């Protein structure tokens, strides 16, 4: 089951931020990048600038990033949209590894990410966008329900969708993502969906069979799922 909030496009940011208002200082928030959460992050910045919210006391966890440590990266993107403007200190920000760093390989760096997330007690809220092919994070079709944070190869469709961010070069084919099993451990999940082009995949994810072919369908197993959709994205949902 899930709780559904269908809102107009101009109410989208406020509706998503409303979910976060009761987050205590020290609470842990998992954040995606992409077009969908832009109005949500704008609203967070607006409330923080007006002194109505103090997100700097929260802890933030990245959902995914490209492998290789190059630019553009989701780390830089999230830094500009959220981390810097909301004054999230370095020790309150858990990055997805994009290189092995001091570890033997990227798998060991991913295990370290998972242990740090566990030490933080997991995410209180994980916000997610929805890929046109049903991916969440970069868990592409075929991802397993119990998958953990790992290096993945992007599908050609996802690489094409990302090409606008890499105008001068080949878009990356490799990424590191929290796994579906990792995401499902968040105490609450908010799936954010905007636009008519997501209507069919949203209906498949929420009301179709639970299958690795539509990774977002595993969200039907989440302990507490809230869906915030604009009217265009919600158009194909059968009434409950
Ligand atoms: C980004 C992410 C992706 C996006 C998805 C939708 O961190 O995890 O799963 O949420 O590709 O992207 P947009 O919002 O750009 O349509």
py3Dmol code that shows the C-alpha trace and the ligand (Angstrom):
import py3Dmol

protein = """\
ATOM      1  CA  UNK A   1       0.000   0.000   0.000  1.00  0.00           C
ATOM      2  CA  UNK A   2       1.021   3.571  -0.468  1.00  0.00           C
ATOM      3  CA  UNK A   3      -0.206   7.032   0.325  1.00  0.00           C
ATOM      4  CA  UNK A   4      -0.800   9.096  -2.813  1.00  0.00           C
ATOM      5  CA  UNK A   5      -0.621  12.874  -3.029  1.00  0.00           C
ATOM      6  CA  UNK A   6      -1.687  14.184  -6.427  1.00  0.00           C
ATOM      7  CA  UNK A   7      -0.818  17.857  -6.728  1.00  0.00           C
ATOM      8  CA  UNK A   8      -0.646  20.554  -9.363  1.00  0.00           C
ATOM      9  CA  UNK A   9       2.758  21.265 -10.880  1.00  0.00           C
ATOM     10  CA  UNK A  10       3.124  24.504  -8.904  1.00  0.00           C
ATOM     11  CA  UNK A  11       2.347  22.762  -5.601  1.00  0.00           C
ATOM     12  CA  UNK A  12       4.804  19.944  -6.165  1.00  0.00           C
ATOM     13  CA  UNK A  13       7.768  21.315  -4.203  1.00  0.00           C
ATOM     14  CA  UNK A  14       5.660  22.386  -1.235  1.00  0.00           C
ATOM     15  CA  UNK A  15       3.820  19.034  -1.102  1.00  0.00           C
ATOM     16  CA  UNK A  16       7.074  17.068  -0.967  1.00  0.00           C
ATOM     17  CA  UNK A  17       8.704  19.380   1.570  1.00  0.00           C
ATOM     18  CA  UNK A  18       5.603  19.094   3.785  1.00  0.00           C
ATOM     19  CA  UNK A  19       6.530  15.431   4.319  1.00  0.00           C
ATOM     20  CA  UNK A  20       9.860  16.490   5.822  1.00  0.00           C
ATOM     21  CA  UNK A  21       8.629  19.113   8.261  1.00  0.00           C
ATOM     22  CA  UNK A  22       8.608  16.765  11.250  1.00  0.00           C
ATOM     23  CA  UNK A  23      12.204  15.598  10.651  1.00  0.00           C
ATOM     24  CA  UNK A  24      14.143  16.041  13.867  1.00  0.00           C
ATOM     25  CA  UNK A  25      17.644  17.464  14.078  1.00  0.00           C
ATOM     26  CA  UNK A  26      20.059  14.640  13.234  1.00  0.00           C
ATOM     27  CA  UNK A  27      17.499  12.867  11.042  1.00  0.00           C
ATOM     28  CA  UNK A  28      18.853  11.241   7.932  1.00  0.00           C
ATOM     29  CA  UNK A  29      17.565  12.097   4.470  1.00  0.00           C
ATOM     30  CA  UNK A  30      18.456  10.250   1.254  1.00  0.00           C
ATOM     31  CA  UNK A  31      18.388  12.478  -1.827  1.00  0.00           C
ATOM     32  CA  UNK A  32      18.208  11.921  -5.587  1.00  0.00           C
ATOM     33  CA  UNK A  33      19.335  14.269  -8.352  1.00  0.00           C
ATOM     34  CA  UNK A  34      17.627  14.940 -11.705  1.00  0.00           C
ATOM     35  CA  UNK A  35      14.844  17.201 -12.972  1.00  0.00           C
ATOM     36  CA  UNK A  36      12.092  15.864 -10.740  1.00  0.00           C
ATOM     37  CA  UNK A  37      13.292  17.079  -7.315  1.00  0.00           C
ATOM     38  CA  UNK A  38      14.294  20.573  -8.524  1.00  0.00           C
ATOM     39  CA  UNK A  39      11.134  22.289  -7.194  1.00  0.00           C
ATOM     40  CA  UNK A  40      11.519  20.354  -3.931  1.00  0.00           C
ATOM     41  CA  UNK A  41      15.062  21.603  -3.403  1.00  0.00           C
ATOM     42  CA  UNK A  42      14.008  25.150  -4.396  1.00  0.00           C
ATOM     43  CA  UNK A  43      11.303  25.028  -1.728  1.00  0.00           C
ATOM     44  CA  UNK A  44      13.770  23.721   0.879  1.00  0.00           C
ATOM     45  CA  UNK A  45      16.109  26.614   0.061  1.00  0.00           C
ATOM     46  CA  UNK A  46      13.234  29.112   0.256  1.00  0.00           C
ATOM     47  CA  UNK A  47      12.100  27.883   3.684  1.00  0.00           C
ATOM     48  CA  UNK A  48      15.657  27.704   4.990  1.00  0.00           C
ATOM     49  CA  UNK A  49      16.403  31.259   3.780  1.00  0.00           C
ATOM     50  CA  UNK A  50      13.228  32.459   5.537  1.00  0.00           C
ATOM     51  CA  UNK A  51      14.314  30.709   8.745  1.00  0.00           C
ATOM     52  CA  UNK A  52      11.255  28.430   8.656  1.00  0.00           C
ATOM     53  CA  UNK A  53      13.265  25.210   8.430  1.00  0.00           C
ATOM     54  CA  UNK A  54      16.771  24.329   9.604  1.00  0.00           C
ATOM     55  CA  UNK A  55      17.853  21.536   7.222  1.00  0.00           C
ATOM     56  CA  UNK A  56      21.508  22.110   8.172  1.00  0.00           C
ATOM     57  CA  UNK A  57      20.814  19.935  11.222  1.00  0.00           C
ATOM     58  CA  UNK A  58      19.825  16.969   9.052  1.00  0.00           C
ATOM     59  CA  UNK A  59      22.184  14.387   7.648  1.00  0.00           C
ATOM     60  CA  UNK A  60      22.125  13.772   3.908  1.00  0.00           C
ATOM     61  CA  UNK A  61      22.910  10.561   2.036  1.00  0.00           C
ATOM     62  CA  UNK A  62      23.487  10.362  -1.715  1.00  0.00           C
ATOM     63  CA  UNK A  63      21.480   7.881  -3.737  1.00  0.00           C
ATOM     64  CA  UNK A  64      23.765   7.417  -6.724  1.00  0.00           C
ATOM     65  CA  UNK A  65      26.475   8.965  -8.875  1.00  0.00           C
ATOM     66  CA  UNK A  66      28.514   8.243 -11.977  1.00  0.00           C
ATOM     67  CA  UNK A  67      31.562   6.052 -11.594  1.00  0.00           C
ATOM     68  CA  UNK A  68      35.009   7.480 -12.221  1.00  0.00           C
ATOM     69  CA  UNK A  69      35.078  10.728 -10.279  1.00  0.00           C
ATOM     70  CA  UNK A  70      34.730  12.956 -13.396  1.00  0.00           C
ATOM     71  CA  UNK A  71      32.447  15.898 -14.049  1.00  0.00           C
ATOM     72  CA  UNK A  72      29.603  16.538 -14.277  1.00  0.00           C
ATOM     73  CA  UNK A  73      28.860  14.474 -11.202  1.00  0.00           C
ATOM     74  CA  UNK A  74      25.789  14.118  -9.010  1.00  0.00           C
ATOM     75  CA  UNK A  75      28.011  15.112  -6.086  1.00  0.00           C
ATOM     76  CA  UNK A  76      28.652  18.526  -7.661  1.00  0.00           C
ATOM     77  CA  UNK A  77      25.005  18.822  -8.695  1.00  0.00           C
ATOM     78  CA  UNK A  78      23.720  18.021  -5.187  1.00  0.00           C
ATOM     79  CA  UNK A  79      26.344  20.331  -3.696  1.00  0.00           C
ATOM     80  CA  UNK A  80      24.988  23.241  -5.706  1.00  0.00           C
ATOM     81  CA  UNK A  81      21.287  22.473  -5.211  1.00  0.00           C
ATOM     82  CA  UNK A  82      21.255  21.301  -1.611  1.00  0.00           C
ATOM     83  CA  UNK A  83      24.443  20.757   0.374  1.00  0.00           C
ATOM     84  CA  UNK A  84      25.989  24.228   0.119  1.00  0.00           C
ATOM     85  CA  UNK A  85      22.813  26.360   0.186  1.00  0.00           C
ATOM     86  CA  UNK A  86      21.341  24.395   3.092  1.00  0.00           C
ATOM     87  CA  UNK A  87      24.656  24.460   4.984  1.00  0.00           C
ATOM     88  CA  UNK A  88      24.937  20.677   5.435  1.00  0.00           C
ATOM     89  CA  UNK A  89      28.343  20.184   7.053  1.00  0.00           C
ATOM     90  CA  UNK A  90      30.812  17.663   5.596  1.00  0.00           C
ATOM     91  CA  UNK A  91      30.403  15.283   8.518  1.00  0.00           C
ATOM     92  CA  UNK A  92      26.626  15.246   7.889  1.00  0.00           C
ATOM     93  CA  UNK A  93      26.932  14.289   4.239  1.00  0.00           C
ATOM     94  CA  UNK A  94      27.503  10.698   3.096  1.00  0.00           C
ATOM     95  CA  UNK A  95      28.699  10.493  -0.497  1.00  0.00           C
ATOM     96  CA  UNK A  96      28.306   7.563  -2.840  1.00  0.00           C
ATOM     97  CA  UNK A  97      31.825   6.374  -3.730  1.00  0.00           C
ATOM     98  CA  UNK A  98      32.777   7.146  -7.319  1.00  0.00           C
ATOM     99  CA  UNK A  99      36.255   5.584  -7.157  1.00  0.00           C
ATOM    100  CA  UNK A 100      37.832   2.928  -4.931  1.00  0.00           C
ATOM    101  CA  UNK A 101      39.541   5.706  -2.951  1.00  0.00           C
ATOM    102  CA  UNK A 102      41.578   4.135  -0.155  1.00  0.00           C
ATOM    103  CA  UNK A 103      39.888   0.744  -0.691  1.00  0.00           C
ATOM    104  CA  UNK A 104      41.038  -2.294  -2.643  1.00  0.00           C
ATOM    105  CA  UNK A 105      38.263  -1.846  -5.220  1.00  0.00           C
ATOM    106  CA  UNK A 106      34.934  -0.136  -5.753  1.00  0.00           C
ATOM    107  CA  UNK A 107      33.047  -3.071  -4.181  1.00  0.00           C
ATOM    108  CA  UNK A 108      34.942  -2.503  -0.921  1.00  0.00           C
ATOM    109  CA  UNK A 109      34.225   1.254  -1.128  1.00  0.00           C
ATOM    110  CA  UNK A 110      30.508   0.414  -1.578  1.00  0.00           C
ATOM    111  CA  UNK A 111      30.621  -1.887   1.483  1.00  0.00           C
ATOM    112  CA  UNK A 112      32.144   0.998   3.443  1.00  0.00           C
ATOM    113  CA  UNK A 113      29.279   3.274   2.283  1.00  0.00           C
ATOM    114  CA  UNK A 114      26.765   0.669   3.488  1.00  0.00           C
ATOM    115  CA  UNK A 115      28.478   0.366   6.901  1.00  0.00           C
ATOM    116  CA  UNK A 116      28.532   4.144   7.339  1.00  0.00           C
ATOM    117  CA  UNK A 117      24.833   4.288   6.492  1.00  0.00           C
ATOM    118  CA  UNK A 118      24.172   1.545   9.057  1.00  0.00           C
ATOM    119  CA  UNK A 119      26.172   3.445  11.711  1.00  0.00           C
ATOM    120  CA  UNK A 120      23.964   6.464  10.980  1.00  0.00           C
ATOM    121  CA  UNK A 121      20.939   4.250  11.629  1.00  0.00           C
ATOM    122  CA  UNK A 122      19.715   4.267   7.998  1.00  0.00           C
ATOM    123  CA  UNK A 123      17.552   6.854   6.260  1.00  0.00           C
ATOM    124  CA  UNK A 124      14.480   8.302   7.951  1.00  0.00           C
ATOM    125  CA  UNK A 125      13.256   9.458   4.546  1.00  0.00           C
ATOM    126  CA  UNK A 126      14.585   8.394   1.169  1.00  0.00           C
ATOM    127  CA  UNK A 127      13.377  10.607  -1.674  1.00  0.00           C
ATOM    128  CA  UNK A 128      13.396   8.995  -5.133  1.00  0.00           C
ATOM    129  CA  UNK A 129      12.749   9.993  -8.714  1.00  0.00           C
ATOM    130  CA  UNK A 130      11.478   7.497 -11.280  1.00  0.00           C
ATOM    131  CA  UNK A 131      13.341   6.635 -14.478  1.00  0.00           C
ATOM    132  CA  UNK A 132      11.416   6.315 -17.734  1.00  0.00           C
ATOM    133  CA  UNK A 133      12.369   2.596 -17.745  1.00  0.00           C
ATOM    134  CA  UNK A 134      11.271   2.124 -14.126  1.00  0.00           C
ATOM    135  CA  UNK A 135      14.691   2.537 -12.533  1.00  0.00           C
ATOM    136  CA  UNK A 136      15.110   3.911  -9.025  1.00  0.00           C
ATOM    137  CA  UNK A 137      18.515   5.271  -8.221  1.00  0.00           C
ATOM    138  CA  UNK A 138      20.487   3.594 -11.003  1.00  0.00           C
ATOM    139  CA  UNK A 139      18.910   0.200 -10.392  1.00  0.00           C
ATOM    140  CA  UNK A 140      18.144  -0.590 -13.982  1.00  0.00           C
ATOM    141  CA  UNK A 141      15.662  -3.286 -15.137  1.00  0.00           C
ATOM    142  CA  UNK A 142      16.947  -6.699 -14.014  1.00  0.00           C
ATOM    143  CA  UNK A 143      18.114  -5.406 -10.610  1.00  0.00           C
ATOM    144  CA  UNK A 144      17.368  -7.755  -7.736  1.00  0.00           C
ATOM    145  CA  UNK A 145      15.143  -6.962  -4.780  1.00  0.00           C
ATOM    146  CA  UNK A 146      18.005  -7.630  -2.364  1.00  0.00           C
ATOM    147  CA  UNK A 147      20.695  -5.735  -4.331  1.00  0.00           C
ATOM    148  CA  UNK A 148      23.042  -3.527  -2.315  1.00  0.00           C
ATOM    149  CA  UNK A 149      25.183  -0.492  -3.142  1.00  0.00           C
ATOM    150  CA  UNK A 150      27.295  -1.445  -6.162  1.00  0.00           C
ATOM    151  CA  UNK A 151      28.831  -0.557  -9.502  1.00  0.00           C
ATOM    152  CA  UNK A 152      26.304  -0.882 -12.344  1.00  0.00           C
ATOM    153  CA  UNK A 153      26.261  -0.512 -16.123  1.00  0.00           C
ATOM    154  CA  UNK A 154      23.636   1.912 -17.374  1.00  0.00           C
ATOM    155  CA  UNK A 155      21.247   0.886 -20.138  1.00  0.00           C
ATOM    156  CA  UNK A 156      21.615   2.627 -23.488  1.00  0.00           C
ATOM    157  CA  UNK A 157      18.273   4.376 -22.856  1.00  0.00           C
ATOM    158  CA  UNK A 158      19.460   5.822 -19.537  1.00  0.00           C
ATOM    159  CA  UNK A 159      22.807   6.884 -21.022  1.00  0.00           C
ATOM    160  CA  UNK A 160      20.863   8.641 -23.824  1.00  0.00           C
ATOM    161  CA  UNK A 161      18.556  10.345 -21.308  1.00  0.00           C
ATOM    162  CA  UNK A 162      21.647  11.594 -19.450  1.00  0.00           C
ATOM    163  CA  UNK A 163      23.404  12.831 -22.581  1.00  0.00           C
ATOM    164  CA  UNK A 164      22.067  16.377 -22.101  1.00  0.00           C
ATOM    165  CA  UNK A 165      24.276  16.679 -19.005  1.00  0.00           C
ATOM    166  CA  UNK A 166      27.381  15.669 -20.984  1.00  0.00           C
ATOM    167  CA  UNK A 167      27.196  17.840 -24.114  1.00  0.00           C
ATOM    168  CA  UNK A 168      30.923  17.745 -24.882  1.00  0.00           C
ATOM    169  CA  UNK A 169      31.582  14.047 -24.358  1.00  0.00           C
ATOM    170  CA  UNK A 170      30.216  10.527 -24.263  1.00  0.00           C
ATOM    171  CA  UNK A 171      27.805  10.128 -21.333  1.00  0.00           C
ATOM    172  CA  UNK A 172      29.153   7.702 -18.717  1.00  0.00           C
ATOM    173  CA  UNK A 173      28.129   4.069 -18.924  1.00  0.00           C
ATOM    174  CA  UNK A 174      29.039   3.140 -15.362  1.00  0.00           C
ATOM    175  CA  UNK A 175      27.474   4.350 -12.135  1.00  0.00           C
ATOM    176  CA  UNK A 176      27.351   3.492  -8.457  1.00  0.00           C
ATOM    177  CA  UNK A 177      23.940   3.226  -6.846  1.00  0.00           C
ATOM    178  CA  UNK A 178      22.352   2.280  -3.573  1.00  0.00           C
ATOM    179  CA  UNK A 179      20.770  -1.114  -4.166  1.00  0.00           C
ATOM    180  CA  UNK A 180      17.070  -1.843  -4.029  1.00  0.00           C
ATOM    181  CA  UNK A 181      17.594  -3.730  -0.762  1.00  0.00           C
ATOM    182  CA  UNK A 182      19.435  -0.683   0.616  1.00  0.00           C
ATOM    183  CA  UNK A 183      16.679   1.711  -0.480  1.00  0.00           C
ATOM    184  CA  UNK A 184      13.921  -0.491   0.976  1.00  0.00           C
ATOM    185  CA  UNK A 185      15.554  -0.259   4.420  1.00  0.00           C
ATOM    186  CA  UNK A 186      14.697   3.457   4.654  1.00  0.00           C
ATOM    187  CA  UNK A 187      11.998   3.966   7.266  1.00  0.00           C
ATOM    188  CA  UNK A 188       9.924   6.021   4.833  1.00  0.00           C
ATOM    189  CA  UNK A 189      10.224   6.473   1.091  1.00  0.00           C
ATOM    190  CA  UNK A 190       8.818   9.314  -0.994  1.00  0.00           C
ATOM    191  CA  UNK A 191       8.586   8.586  -4.723  1.00  0.00           C
ATOM    192  CA  UNK A 192       8.477  11.892  -6.595  1.00  0.00           C
ATOM    193  CA  UNK A 193       7.067  11.844 -10.123  1.00  0.00           C
ATOM    194  CA  UNK A 194       6.371  14.694 -12.516  1.00  0.00           C
ATOM    195  CA  UNK A 195       5.149  14.829 -16.102  1.00  0.00           C
ATOM    196  CA  UNK A 196       2.963  12.887 -18.542  1.00  0.00           C
ATOM    197  CA  UNK A 197       5.946  10.900 -19.846  1.00  0.00           C
ATOM    198  CA  UNK A 198       6.115   9.122 -16.457  1.00  0.00           C
ATOM    199  CA  UNK A 199       2.385   8.272 -16.223  1.00  0.00           C
ATOM    200  CA  UNK A 200       2.560   4.767 -17.730  1.00  0.00           C
ATOM    201  CA  UNK A 201       5.664   3.680 -15.835  1.00  0.00           C
ATOM    202  CA  UNK A 202       4.254   5.052 -12.554  1.00  0.00           C
ATOM    203  CA  UNK A 203       1.098   2.972 -13.023  1.00  0.00           C
ATOM    204  CA  UNK A 204       3.210  -0.106 -13.831  1.00  0.00           C
ATOM    205  CA  UNK A 205       5.393   0.477 -10.771  1.00  0.00           C
ATOM    206  CA  UNK A 206       2.562   0.926  -8.294  1.00  0.00           C
ATOM    207  CA  UNK A 207      -0.209  -1.217  -9.720  1.00  0.00           C
ATOM    208  CA  UNK A 208       1.522  -3.786 -11.925  1.00  0.00           C
ATOM    209  CA  UNK A 209       3.286  -7.009 -10.883  1.00  0.00           C
ATOM    210  CA  UNK A 210       6.353  -6.796  -8.634  1.00  0.00           C
ATOM    211  CA  UNK A 211       9.161  -7.646 -11.015  1.00  0.00           C
ATOM    212  CA  UNK A 212      12.856  -6.886 -11.649  1.00  0.00           C
ATOM    213  CA  UNK A 213      11.730  -5.736 -15.129  1.00  0.00           C
ATOM    214  CA  UNK A 214      10.289  -2.647 -13.382  1.00  0.00           C
ATOM    215  CA  UNK A 215      12.663  -2.004 -10.466  1.00  0.00           C
ATOM    216  CA  UNK A 216      10.362   0.649  -8.960  1.00  0.00           C
ATOM    217  CA  UNK A 217       7.690  -2.067  -8.531  1.00  0.00           C
ATOM    218  CA  UNK A 218       9.748  -3.308  -5.559  1.00  0.00           C
ATOM    219  CA  UNK A 219       8.602  -0.141  -3.780  1.00  0.00           C
ATOM    220  CA  UNK A 220       5.276  -1.960  -3.292  1.00  0.00           C
ATOM    221  CA  UNK A 221       7.230  -3.871  -0.608  1.00  0.00           C
ATOM    222  CA  UNK A 222       8.396  -0.705   1.191  1.00  0.00           C
ATOM    223  CA  UNK A 223       7.269  -0.406   4.810  1.00  0.00           C
ATOM    224  CA  UNK A 224       5.984   3.142   4.277  1.00  0.00           C
ATOM    225  CA  UNK A 225       5.685   4.570   0.774  1.00  0.00           C
ATOM    226  CA  UNK A 226       4.342   8.015  -0.077  1.00  0.00           C
ATOM    227  CA  UNK A 227       3.950   8.976  -3.727  1.00  0.00           C
ATOM    228  CA  UNK A 228       3.914  12.639  -4.695  1.00  0.00           C
ATOM    229  CA  UNK A 229       2.804  12.960  -8.317  1.00  0.00           C
ATOM    230  CA  UNK A 230       1.634  15.874 -10.384  1.00  0.00           C
ATOM    231  CA  UNK A 231      -1.694  15.447 -12.167  1.00  0.00           C
ATOM    232  CA  UNK A 232      -0.040  14.531 -15.464  1.00  0.00           C
ATOM    233  CA  UNK A 233       2.075  11.764 -13.900  1.00  0.00           C
ATOM    234  CA  UNK A 234      -0.890  10.389 -11.928  1.00  0.00           C
ATOM    235  CA  UNK A 235      -3.184  10.253 -14.956  1.00  0.00           C
ATOM    236  CA  UNK A 236      -2.822   6.502 -15.613  1.00  0.00           C
ATOM    237  CA  UNK A 237      -3.291   5.334 -12.000  1.00  0.00           C
ATOM    238  CA  UNK A 238      -6.443   3.306 -11.489  1.00  0.00           C
ATOM    239  CA  UNK A 239      -8.393   4.651  -8.532  1.00  0.00           C
ATOM    240  CA  UNK A 240      -7.783   2.611  -5.388  1.00  0.00           C
TER     241      UNK A 240
END
"""
ligand_1 = """\
16
LIG
C 19.024 10.403 -9.919
C 18.359 9.095 -9.936
C 17.505 8.685 -11.081
C 16.448 9.735 -11.420
C 15.577 9.269 -12.570
C 14.584 10.342 -12.976
O 19.785 10.554 -8.730
O 18.541 8.332 -9.047
O 16.874 7.470 -10.750
O 15.659 9.972 -10.282
O 16.386 8.957 -13.674
O 15.275 11.445 -13.476
P 14.547 12.810 -13.741
O 14.057 13.315 -12.437
O 15.620 13.699 -14.317
O 13.419 12.515 -14.697
"""
view = py3Dmol.view(width=600, height=400)
view.addModel(protein, "pdb")
view.setStyle({"model": 0}, {"cartoon": {"style": "trace"}})
view.addModel(ligand_1, "xyz")
view.setStyle({"model": 1}, {"stick": {}})
view.zoomTo()
view.show()
